[in-house]
Amino acid sequence: MLTFLAKTVSKSPCSMMLMGACMTALSLTACVNAQTATPAWQTFVKQTQQGVATDIPDYSWAGYARGEKAIPQATGKRFDVTDYGAKPDDLLDDRDAIQKAIDAAAANGGGVVYLPAGRYLVNTDFSDRGTIRIESSNIVLKGAGSREGGTIIHQIQPFGKGDPYQLTRMHLGDNILLIHARSEERRLSSMPVICKVTGDSPAQAYHVTVDNASDLKVGQRVYLYAMNNKIIEREVKPFSIEPEWTTTTQNKAYIVEIHQIASIAGNKVTFAEPIRYDIFASDEWDLREHTPITNVGIEDISFMGNHWHPYKHHRSGMDDSGWAMIKIKGVADSYVRRCSFLNVSQALYISLSSYVTAMNITQAGNTSHHSPRISFYTYGILAGLIDDQAGSTHGPSLNAGTVGTVFWRWKGVDGSIDSHAGRPFCSLYDCVDATHINSSGGRRSYPQHLRGLMLWNVNMLGDKPQHYDFWQPKSNNVFVMPKIVGMHGSDVTFNKDHVSLVESQGRKVIPESLYEAQLALRLGKLPQWVSDVQAEQKQLEAKPLVKFYDRNDPTSPTWFYPETFNVNAMLGYLTRLSLQMMKTKLYTYDIADKNATLYTDQSFVRHTLYALMCAIYQQHQSDNTITAKPVTVDGKPGFEFVITSGKLRKQAKDLSNDALVDAARKMGDRVGITFTHQQTAEQIQFVVSVPQMQSH
């Protein structure tokens, strides 16, 4: 760190009021009596009053409008999607109609795109899957509520159009809703350079000195950008970079902060928010163009997918990204609130954005790959009051150079604190439930987190004692000296040589929420919106979710979507895009008539076959096949699928009572699918009979 950090740091325009606000805020509930507050908080308050660099970063800048004011109510001209051809609760695709309403709002300069109560279908045609796009500022997509009786956007067919060998597509895929600025689709390294940084500035300062500020203006948003592995070397101290971390060793790691310009005096540029990295001119920092869209909102909608089969991490694109809902890229001062995500692979993905809030969100249904995920060079994202009932593999999750992220009051089933490599920086997990701290992400992009990671009043829900050593560079725990305050719940211990602070281990501390306390300290009082959104969360939790299909609940709704589909195309998806991975053909298929069609609910057929294919694959990974031919089933036209393993090389588990087979049976029962199971020492086979549904 810079040697002058102990000195007074420069102030932002709003921080000039902070000294008096600190004294006022000390009397507030959030800034508790010094005799009861934990020492880490007492030190932070004292250092803030003195105007010196704080040991703990100020995380309170996260969220819409930097946390300083509430998300506004949706106002403006209303564009009702039913006026553009959408019709809820029928079996017609509404994607184009929703897009037309959004485009009309964009042409108007903004507005509220309203979806009345009911279920709207999207991506019903497997040959015509696409994304709804918001590419303009000042648009709110609003439903009639995300609970029972409200608005549902239901994705029928899965995504998965790309090369199955492209892991980025497998992991992330396409999304039903994309909110993005087209100008932000370029690589950061190709973004136009406005000016170069010529002076040094310490972390927590607000200004940089540049060579020429003539092309800058107040209010402009910019990338503060460098690509220099010397920065990473400093931020991993007292440790060192490992040779396997090739993104860093090959000098490919972007170092990025997003800032908005508050004032310009000559060549001194002052930002509205603090700088997080130590800035040395010798590291070749510059300011680059960043032109996000702003004031976009998504609210009061349930997003539903057909992600039904038993989930397994990274088994295929069907598991990881087939039903991905919202992607936000190149956006500022925007939000997703009061939304539910049901039977989805991924809920929400945010990148290249700043001051976005995800609030009052519930994720439920089948086990998911990702809960809301913060990724790729964001600044000041707030994800709060998230209820992950789906037991997502990754969540709350961040990665890839994120800066100043806050996860606040997050609860979930079997959830993990997930710092997913790519060198996140300066992140807060605040009043979060977790069963474990997940160390994940590719080794080439380690460490999993740079300096500035704070775990504050984390409630551990593990069923057995856990021990963490946060610096194991040859294995899978690589966090740079995190701080841990008030971790409680199940028994957790640490290698204290690899943490910079452990305080009140096993006991909650005061203040309960670091984010709230810092926000109150910075602003002089806690904004009203903080209590308002917590009250909203209680109101939401008192209402039942939209009913969704649950294979383990025979009383759950089926949400049928009967269609006539090409069987060859469905098998092609299953074998080429779902179960062909890592350049290995897991299944090949053959069909007697490539033009043959079947009328039924394709989702139930696909999931039933997929579960049985996975059951065999878990026992044998080569030369597996599936064949298909038209047959008569119970006197009606139908199809027979024969799923066969390659020759077994070792004794396989008896699949009669396998969980995947049981799931296939439960899913198939909904549309009259039956199957038989034959297993010998050399082979496993399922013969599946699929009747045609009766046309209505």
C-alpha positions in Angstrom: 0.0 0.0 0.0 1.1 3.6 -0.5 3.2 4.9 2.4 1.1 8.0 2.8 -2.1 6.1 3.6 -1.8 7.2 7.2 -2.2 10.8 6.2 -5.5 12.5 5.6 -7.1 11.3 2.3 -8.7 13.7 -0.1 -12.4 14.3 0.3 -15.3 13.9 -2.1 -17.8 16.8 -2.4 -20.2 14.9 -0.2 -17.6 13.7 2.2 -16.7 17.3 3.3 -19.9 17.1 5.3 -18.9 13.8 6.9 -17.0 15.1 9.9 -20.1 16.7 11.4 -22.3 13.8 10.2 -20.0 11.4 12.1 -20.7 13.2 15.4 -24.5 13.1 14.6 -24.5 9.5 13.5 -22.8 8.3 16.7 -26.1 8.8 18.5 -28.0 6.7 16.0 -28.9 3.1 16.5 -26.7 2.1 13.6 -23.7 3.8 15.1 -24.0 2.3 18.5 -22.5 3.4 21.9 -18.8 2.9 21.9 -18.9 0.7 25.0 -21.0 -1.9 23.2 -19.7 -1.7 19.6 -17.1 -4.1 18.4 -13.5 -2.8 18.4 -13.3 -2.9 14.6 -16.3 -0.5 14.4 -14.9 1.8 17.0 -11.7 2.0 15.1 -13.5 2.8 11.9 -15.5 5.6 13.4 -12.4 7.1 15.0 -10.4 7.0 11.8 -13.3 8.5 9.9 -13.6 11.3 12.3 -9.9 12.0 12.0 -10.1 12.0 8.2 -7.4 9.3 7.8 -7.4 6.1 5.8 -9.5 3.5 7.5 -8.4 -0.1 8.2 -11.8 -1.3 7.0 -13.0 0.0 3.6 -16.2 2.0 3.5 -18.6 -0.3 1.7 -21.6 2.0 2.1 -21.2 3.4 -1.5 -22.9 0.3 -2.9 -26.4 0.4 -4.4 -28.7 2.5 -6.5 -27.7 6.2 -6.2 -24.8 5.1 -4.0 -27.3 4.1 -1.3 -28.1 7.7 -0.7 -31.8 7.6 -1.7 -34.6 5.2 -2.4 -35.3 3.6 -5.7 -38.0 5.7 -7.2 -41.6 4.6 -7.9 -42.2 3.7 -11.6 -43.7 6.7 -13.3 -44.1 8.0 -16.8 -46.1 6.9 -19.8 -47.3 3.4 -19.5 -46.9 0.9 -22.4 -49.2 -2.1 -21.7 -47.9 -5.2 -23.5 -51.4 -6.4 -24.2 -51.7 -3.3 -26.5 -48.8 -4.8 -28.5 -50.2 -8.3 -29.0 -49.3 -10.0 -25.7 -52.1 -12.2 -24.2 -51.6 -13.8 -20.8 -52.6 -17.3 -20.1 -52.9 -18.6 -23.6 -50.4 -20.9 -25.4 -48.9 -18.3 -27.8 -45.5 -16.8 -27.6 -45.4 -13.3 -26.1 -41.7 -12.4 -26.6 -42.2 -10.3 -29.7 -45.1 -8.4 -28.2 -43.1 -7.6 -25.1 -40.2 -6.4 -27.2 -42.5 -4.1 -29.2 -43.7 -2.5 -26.1 -40.1 -2.0 -24.9 -39.2 -0.5 -28.2 -42.1 1.9 -28.1 -41.0 3.0 -24.6 -37.5 3.5 -25.9 -38.7 5.6 -28.8 -40.7 7.7 -26.3 -37.5 8.4 -24.3 -38.6 6.1 -21.5 -41.6 4.8 -19.8 -43.2 1.9 -17.9 -43.7 -1.3 -19.8 -46.5 -3.0 -17.9 -47.4 -6.7 -17.9 -50.8 -7.2 -16.3 -51.3 -10.3 -14.2 -51.1 -13.7 -15.8 -48.5 -16.0 -17.5 -46.6 -14.8 -20.6 -44.8 -17.4 -22.6 -41.4 -16.9 -24.2 -39.2 -19.1 -26.3 -41.9 -21.6 -27.0 -40.4 -22.5 -30.4 -37.1 -24.4 -30.2 -36.1 -23.2 -33.6 -36.7 -19.6 -32.7 -35.2 -18.9 -29.2 -34.2 -15.4 -28.5 -33.7 -12.6 -25.9 -35.8 -9.6 -24.9 -33.6 -6.6 -24.9 -33.7 -3.2 -23.1 -31.0 -1.0 -24.7 -32.2 2.5 -23.6 -32.3 4.4 -20.4 -35.4 5.3 -18.3 -37.4 2.1 -18.9 -39.1 0.1 -16.2 -40.4 -3.4 -16.9 -43.2 -3.8 -14.3 -45.5 -6.6 -13.5 -48.5 -6.9 -11.2 -46.6 -8.7 -8.5 -44.2 -11.6 -8.1 -46.4 -13.7 -5.8 -49.5 -15.7 -6.4 -51.9 -13.8 -8.6 -49.2 -11.7 -10.1 -47.2 -11.6 -13.4 -45.2 -14.6 -14.7 -42.7 -14.6 -17.6 -42.3 -18.3 -18.4 -39.4 -19.6 -20.5 -40.4 -22.9 -22.2 -37.5 -24.1 -24.3 -33.9 -24.0 -22.9 -31.1 -22.0 -24.3 -28.0 -23.7 -25.7 -27.4 -22.6 -29.3 -23.6 -22.4 -29.2 -20.7 -24.7 -29.6 -20.9 -27.1 -26.6 -17.1 -26.9 -26.3 -17.3 -23.2 -25.4 -17.4 -23.4 -21.7 -18.3 -19.7 -21.3 -21.5 -20.5 -23.2 -22.1 -23.6 -21.1 -21.6 -21.7 -17.9 -23.4 -18.5 -18.8 -25.4 -19.0 -21.9 -28.0 -16.6 -23.2 -30.7 -15.0 -21.1 -34.4 -14.3 -21.5 -33.9 -10.6 -20.7 -30.8 -8.6 -21.6 -30.4 -5.1 -20.2 -27.3 -3.5 -21.8 -25.7 -0.6 -23.5 -24.5 -1.6 -27.0 -21.5 0.6 -26.5 -20.3 -1.7 -23.7 -20.0 -4.8 -25.9 -16.4 -4.1 -26.8 -13.4 -5.5 -24.8 -12.2 -3.1 -22.2 -8.8 -3.1 -23.8 -10.3 -1.6 -26.9 -12.4 1.1 -25.2 -11.2 4.6 -26.3 -8.6 6.2 -24.0 -9.6 9.7 -22.9 -6.6 10.6 -21.0 -3.7 9.1 -19.0 -3.2 9.3 -15.2 0.0 11.2 -14.4 0.0 11.4 -10.6 -0.2 9.0 -7.7 -3.3 8.7 -5.5 -3.8 6.5 -2.4 -6.7 4.1 -2.0 -9.7 5.9 -0.4 -8.8 9.1 -2.1 -11.3 10.7 -4.6 -9.1 12.3 -7.2 -6.6 11.5 -9.9 -4.3 13.8 -11.9 -4.4 13.3 -15.7 -2.4 14.6 -18.6 -5.3 16.4 -20.3 -8.8 16.8 -18.8 -10.2 18.8 -21.7 -12.4 16.0 -23.0 -13.9 15.2 -19.6 -17.0 16.8 -18.1 -18.7 16.7 -14.7 -21.2 13.9 -14.5 -19.4 11.7 -17.0 -18.8 8.1 -16.1 -15.4 6.6 -16.9 -13.4 3.4 -16.5 -10.3 3.9 -14.4 -8.3 1.2 -16.2 -4.9 -0.5 -16.1 -3.5 -3.8 -17.2 -0.3 -4.4 -15.2 0.5 -7.4 -13.1 2.6 -5.2 -10.7 -0.8 -4.1 -9.3 -1.7 -7.7 -8.6 1.7 -8.4 -7.1 1.1 -5.6 -4.5 -2.4 -6.6 -3.7 -1.5 -10.2 -2.9 1.2 -9.3 -0.4 2.5 -10.7 1.9 2.0 -13.6 -0.6 3.2 -13.9 -4.1 1.7 -14.8 -7.5 1.8 -18.5 -8.6 3.0 -19.6 -12.1 -0.4 -21.3 -12.7 -2.2 -18.0 -12.5 -1.7 -17.3 -16.1 -4.1 -14.4 -16.5 -1.8 -12.5 -14.2 1.5 -13.9 -15.1 0.8 -13.2 -18.8 -0.3 -9.7 -18.0 -3.9 -10.2 -19.2 -5.6 -9.1 -16.0 -7.7 -6.0 -16.3 -7.8 -3.7 -13.2 -10.9 -1.6 -13.5 -12.9 0.8 -11.4 -16.0 2.6 -12.6 -16.3 6.2 -11.5 -18.5 9.3 -12.1 -16.8 12.7 -12.3 -17.9 15.1 -9.5 -15.6 18.0 -10.4 -12.6 19.1 -12.6 -10.0 21.6 -11.6 -7.3 21.9 -14.3 -6.0 18.4 -14.7 -7.2 17.2 -11.3 -10.3 15.0 -11.7 -12.4 14.4 -8.6 -14.8 11.4 -8.5 -18.1 11.1 -6.6 -16.9 7.9 -4.9 -13.6 6.7 -3.4 -10.8 5.0 -5.4 -10.2 1.5 -4.1 -6.8 0.7 -5.5 -3.6 2.5 -4.8 -2.9 4.5 -8.0 0.7 4.8 -9.2 1.2 6.7 -12.5 4.0 4.2 -13.2 1.4 1.5 -13.5 0.1 3.2 -16.6 -3.5 3.9 -15.5 -5.8 5.8 -17.8 -9.4 6.9 -18.1 -11.5 5.3 -20.8 -14.9 5.8 -22.2 -17.9 4.3 -20.4 -21.4 5.1 -21.6 -23.9 3.0 -19.7 -27.6 3.2 -19.9 -29.2 4.4 -16.7 -32.4 4.3 -14.7 -33.6 0.9 -15.8 -35.8 -1.1 -13.5 -37.3 -4.6 -13.4 -39.9 -5.1 -10.7 -42.9 -7.2 -9.5 -42.4 -10.2 -11.9 -42.0 -13.9 -11.4 -39.5 -15.4 -13.9 -40.1 -19.1 -14.4 -38.1 -21.7 -16.3 -38.5 -25.4 -17.0 -35.4 -26.4 -15.2 -36.8 -29.6 -13.7 -34.3 -32.5 -13.8 -32.0 -33.4 -10.8 -29.2 -30.8 -11.1 -25.5 -31.5 -11.2 -22.9 -28.8 -11.4 -21.1 -28.6 -14.8 -22.7 -31.8 -16.1 -23.9 -30.0 -19.1 -25.5 -26.8 -20.5 -28.9 -28.2 -19.5 -27.8 -28.0 -15.9 -25.7 -24.9 -15.9 -27.4 -22.3 -18.1 -30.4 -23.6 -20.0 -32.9 -21.4 -18.2 -31.0 -18.1 -17.4 -33.2 -15.2 -16.8 -31.7 -11.7 -16.5 -28.3 -10.3 -17.7 -27.3 -6.7 -16.9 -24.3 -5.3 -18.7 -23.1 -1.7 -19.1 -25.8 -0.2 -16.8 -25.7 2.4 -13.9 -28.1 3.4 -11.2 -30.6 0.7 -12.0 -32.3 -2.1 -10.2 -34.1 -5.4 -10.0 -36.6 -5.6 -7.1 -39.5 -7.6 -5.8 -39.0 -10.4 -8.3 -39.1 -14.2 -8.0 -37.1 -16.8 -9.9 -38.6 -20.2 -10.1 -37.1 -23.4 -11.6 -34.2 -21.5 -13.3 -30.6 -22.3 -13.9 -29.4 -18.7 -13.2 -31.4 -15.8 -11.8 -29.4 -12.6 -12.4 -26.0 -11.8 -13.8 -24.5 -8.3 -13.6 -21.3 -7.1 -15.3 -19.6 -3.8 -16.4 -22.1 -1.9 -14.3 -22.2 0.4 -11.3 -24.7 1.3 -8.6 -27.1 -1.5 -9.4 -29.4 -2.8 -6.7 -30.9 -6.3 -6.6 -33.4 -6.3 -3.7 -36.3 -8.3 -2.3 -35.6 -11.3 -4.5 -36.7 -14.9 -4.0 -35.3 -17.9 -5.8 -37.1 -21.2 -5.4 -37.8 -24.5 -7.1 -35.2 -26.9 -8.5 -31.6 -26.6 -7.4 -29.9 -23.8 -9.4 -26.4 -23.1 -10.7 -26.3 -19.4 -9.7 -28.3 -17.1 -7.5 -27.7 -13.4 -8.3 -24.1 -13.2 -9.5 -21.9 -10.1 -9.6 -19.2 -10.3 -12.2 -16.8 -8.7 -14.6 -15.6 -5.2 -13.5 -18.5 -3.8 -11.6 -18.4 -1.1 -9.0 -20.7 -0.7 -6.0 -23.3 -3.4 -6.7 -25.7 -4.1 -3.8 -27.5 -7.5 -3.6 -29.8 -7.4 -0.5 -32.7 -9.2 1.1 -32.2 -12.3 -1.2 -34.0 -15.5 -0.2 -32.4 -18.4 -2.1 -34.7 -21.4 -1.4 -33.2 -23.2 -4.4 -29.9 -24.1 -2.8 -27.8 -22.6 -5.6 -24.3 -24.0 -6.1 -22.9 -20.5 -6.4 -24.4 -17.8 -4.2 -23.9 -15.1 -3.1 -21.4 -15.1 -5.9 -18.8 -12.6 -7.3 -15.8 -12.8 -9.6 -13.7 -11.2 -12.3 -12.5 -7.9 -11.0 -15.6 -6.7 -9.1 -15.0 -3.8 -6.8 -17.0 -2.7 -3.8 -19.7 -5.3 -3.9 -22.1 -5.7 -0.9 -24.2 -8.8 -0.2 -26.6 -7.7 2.5 -29.1 -9.7 4.6 -29.0 -12.8 2.3 -30.4 -16.1 3.4 -30.6 -19.4 1.7 -30.8 -23.2 1.8 -27.5 -24.9 1.6 -25.9 -21.7 0.4 -22.2 -20.8 0.0 -20.2 -17.6 0.2 -18.8 -17.8 -3.3 -15.8 -15.7 -4.4 -15.3 -17.2 -7.8 -11.7 -16.1 -8.7 -10.8 -13.4 -11.2 -9.5 -11.2 -8.4 -12.5 -9.5 -6.9 -11.6 -6.6 -4.6 -13.0 -4.9 -1.6 -16.2 -6.9 -1.0 -18.6 -7.2 2.0 -20.7 -10.2 3.0 -23.0 -8.6 5.6 -25.5 -10.5 7.7 -25.4 -13.5 5.3 -26.3 -17.1 5.9 -23.9 -19.7 4.6 -23.2 -23.4 5.1 -19.6 -23.0 3.8 -17.2 -20.6 2.2 -16.8 -21.8 -1.3 -13.4 -21.7 -3.1 -14.1 -21.9 -6.8 -13.2 -20.6 -10.2 -10.4 -21.5 -12.6 -6.8 -21.5 -11.3 -5.7 -19.4 -14.2 -7.7 -16.5 -12.7 -6.6 -16.9 -9.0 -6.7 -15.5 -6.4 -10.3 -16.0 -5.5 -10.2 -12.6 -3.8 -7.7 -9.8 -3.4 -7.5 -7.6 -0.3 -10.5 -6.0 1.2 -12.8 -9.0 1.8 -14.9 -8.6 4.9 -17.2 -11.2 6.4 -19.4 -9.4 9.0 -21.9 -11.2 11.2 -22.0 -14.2 8.9 -24.3 -17.0 10.2 -22.7 -20.3 9.5 -25.2 -23.2 9.1 -22.8 -26.1 8.5 -23.7 -29.5 10.1 -20.2 -30.1 11.3 -17.1 -28.1 12.4 -15.1 -26.5 9.6 -11.6 -25.2 9.4 -10.4 -22.7 6.7 -6.9 -21.9 5.6 -7.4 -19.0 3.2 -4.0 -19.2 1.5 -3.4 -22.6 -0.1 -2.1 -21.6 -3.6 -1.4 -25.1 -4.7 -5.0 -26.2 -3.9 -8.3 -24.3 -3.9 -8.4 -21.7 -1.1 -6.7 -18.5 -2.2 -8.0 -15.4 -0.5 -5.7 -12.5 0.4 -5.9 -11.9 4.2 -9.7 -11.5 4.7 -11.3 -9.9 7.8 -13.8 -11.8 9.8 -16.0 -10.1 12.4 -18.9 -11.7 14.3 -19.0 -15.0 12.5 -21.4 -17.2 14.5 -23.5 -20.3 14.2 -21.8 -23.6 13.5 -18.2 -24.1 14.7 -15.6 -22.5 12.3 -11.9 -22.0 12.9 -9.2 -20.4 10.8 -5.5 -20.4 10.2 -4.9 -17.1 11.8 -1.7 -16.5 9.9 -3.8 -16.1 6.8 -6.4 -13.7 8.0 -5.8 -10.0 8.8 -8.6 -9.8 11.5 -10.7 -12.2 13.4 -12.9 -10.6 16.0 -15.7 -11.9 18.2 -15.6 -15.4 16.6 -18.7 -17.3 17.6 -20.7 -14.2 18.6 -22.6 -11.7 16.7 -21.4 -8.1 17.1 -22.8 -4.7 17.2 -23.5 -3.0 14.9 -25.5 -5.8 13.4 -25.0 -4.6 9.8 -21.8 -3.0 8.7 -23.3 -1.7 5.5 -26.1 0.0 7.4 -23.8 1.4 10.1 -21.4 2.8 7.5 -24.2 4.3 5.4 -25.6 6.1 8.5 -22.2 7.3 9.5 -21.5 8.7 6.0 -25.0 10.3 5.5 -25.6 11.5 9.1 -28.6 9.2 9.4 -29.8 5.9 8.1 -31.9 6.5 5.0 -35.6 5.6 5.2 -35.3 3.2 2.3 -33.3 0.7 4.5 -36.2 0.0 6.8 -38.8 0.3 4.0 -37.2 -2.6 2.0 -37.0 -4.8 5.1 -40.7 -4.2 5.7 -41.4 -5.0 2.0 -39.5 -8.3 2.4 -41.7 -9.3 5.3 -44.8 -8.5 3.3 -43.6 -10.5 0.4 -42.7 -13.5 2.6 -46.3 -13.4 4.0 -47.7 -14.1 0.5 -47.4 -17.5 -1.3 -45.1 -17.8 -4.3 -46.5 -18.5 -7.7 -47.3 -22.2 -7.9 -44.6 -24.0 -9.9 -43.9 -27.6 -11.1 -42.1 -29.7 -8.6 -41.4 -33.3 -9.7 -41.5 -34.4 -6.0 -44.9 -32.9 -5.4 -47.7 -34.7 -7.4 -50.1 -31.9 -6.5 -47.9 -29.2 -8.1 -49.2 -27.6 -11.4 -47.9 -29.0 -14.6 -48.0 -25.9 -16.7 -48.4 -27.9 -19.9 -47.1 -26.6 -23.2 -48.2 -29.2 -25.8 -46.7 -28.8 -29.2 -45.8 -30.6 -32.4 -42.0 -30.9 -32.5 -39.3 -32.5 -34.6 -37.9 -35.5 -32.7 -34.6 -35.4 -34.5 -34.0 -31.8 -33.4 -34.7 -32.6 -29.8 -32.3 -35.5 -29.9 -29.7 -33.3 -31.5 -30.0 -30.9 -28.7 -29.7 -33.6 -26.0 -26.6 -35.3 -27.5 -24.8 -32.4 -29.2 -25.5 -29.4 -26.9 -26.4 -31.0 -23.6 -24.5 -34.2 -23.1 -21.5 -33.6 -25.3 -18.9 -31.8 -23.3 -15.1 -31.4 -22.9 -14.7 -32.6 -26.5 -16.1 -36.0 -25.5 -19.1 -37.5 -27.2 -21.1 -38.8 -24.3 -24.0 -40.0 -26.5 -24.6 -40.6 -30.2 -28.1 -41.1 -31.5 -29.9 -42.6 -34.5 -33.5 -42.0 -35.6 -35.4 -44.0 -38.1 -37.2 -40.9 -39.6 -35.5 -37.5 -39.2 -38.7 -35.7 -40.3 -40.9 -37.5 -37.8 -42.8 -35.3 -35.3 -44.5 -35.9 -32.0 -47.3 -33.9 -30.3 -46.9 -33.7 -26.6 -45.1 -31.5 -24.0 -41.5 -31.5 -25.3 -40.1 -30.4 -21.9 -41.4 -33.4 -20.1 -40.0 -35.7 -22.8 -36.6 -34.0 -22.9 -36.2 -34.0 -19.1 -37.3 -37.6 -18.8 -34.8 -38.8 -21.5 -32.1 -36.5 -20.1 -32.4 -38.0 -16.5 -32.2 -41.5 -17.9 -29.2 -40.6 -20.1 -27.5 -39.1 -17.1 -28.2 -42.2 -15.0 -26.3 -44.3 -17.5 -23.6 -41.8 -18.0 -22.8 -41.8 -14.2 -22.0 -45.5 -14.6 -20.4 -45.5 -18.0 -19.0 -42.7 -20.1 -18.3 -44.0 -23.6 -20.2 -45.5 -26.5 -23.6 -44.7 -25.1 -26.4 -44.5 -27.6 -30.0 -43.5 -28.0 -32.2 -44.6 -30.8 -35.7 -43.4 -31.7 -38.5 -44.7 -33.9 -42.3 -44.0 -34.3 -44.5 -46.7 -32.7 -48.0 -47.1 -31.5 -48.4 -46.6 -27.7 -51.7 -47.7 -26.1 -53.4 -47.5 -29.5 -52.1 -44.0 -30.2 -49.2 -42.7 -32.3 -46.1 -42.3 -30.3 -42.3 -42.8 -30.1 -40.0 -45.4 -28.6 -36.6 -44.3 -27.4 -33.9 -46.9 -26.5 -31.1 -45.6 -24.3 -28.2 -48.0 -24.1 -24.8 -47.9 -22.4 -21.6 -49.0 -24.1 -20.1 -52.2 -22.9 -19.5 -52.0 -19.2 -15.9 -52.4 -18.1 -16.7 -52.8 -14.4 -19.7 -53.7 -12.3 -22.3 -50.9 -12.4 -24.7 -49.8 -9.7 -28.2 -51.3 -10.0 -30.2 -48.3 -11.3 -33.6 -49.7 -10.3 -33.9 -47.3 -7.4 -31.5 -44.6 -8.6 -32.5 -41.0 -7.9 -32.3 -40.0 -11.5 -34.4 -42.9 -12.6 -37.0 -42.1 -10.0 -37.0 -38.5 -11.2 -37.5 -39.6 -14.8 -40.4 -41.7 -13.7 -42.1 -38.8 -11.8 -41.6 -36.4 -14.7 -42.7 -38.9 -17.3 -45.9 -39.8 -15.4 -47.2 -36.3 -16.1 -47.5 -37.0 -19.8 -48.0 -40.8 -19.8 -44.4 -41.7 -20.5 -43.5 -45.2 -19.3 -40.1 -47.1 -19.5 -38.5 -50.4 -18.7 -35.1 -51.0 -17.2 -32.8 -53.9 -18.2 -29.4 -54.3 -16.7 -26.8 -57.0 -17.1 -23.1 -57.3 -16.2 -22.3 -55.9 -19.7 -25.0 -53.4 -20.4 -27.7 -51.0 -19.1 -30.7 -50.2 -21.2 -33.9 -48.1 -20.8 -36.8 -48.6 -23.3 -39.0 -45.5 -23.2 -42.5 -45.2 -24.6 -43.9 -41.8 -25.2 -47.5 -41.5 -26.3 -48.9 -38.6 -28.3 -51.1 -36.2 -26.3 -54.6 -35.8 -27.3 -55.0 -32.6 -29.4 -57.4 -30.0 -28.0 
